């Protein structure tokens, strides 16, 4: 039995919004995104540039759990590149290993 998810904090149309991230999703190199809040339910459909993607899994993860393999699903070569990208977007944000994020995994349909 899967654990019940708390209410969403944002809508799925805000899940992937940066042009470079959209390009990665469309190219198939980005199949997950991590957010502070929960933007989608499993089974929901995200549309980008006329293509549809189904959210397959939503779960919590701490920044300290992230590995190179995890961030490759985000379209990054390694954890250091991902960390630098995130910190460049959120000026002044500390990278705290215990900080929890929501992982949204998706696939093209």
PyMOL commands that set and color helices and strands:
alter all, ss='L'
color gray80, all
select helices_A, chain A and resi 12-14+19-27+63-65+68-72+79-89
alter helices_A, ss='H'
color red, helices_A
select strands_A, chain A and resi 32-35+45-48+51-62+100-108
alter strands_A, ss='S'
color yellow, strands_A
deselect
rebuild
show_as cartoon
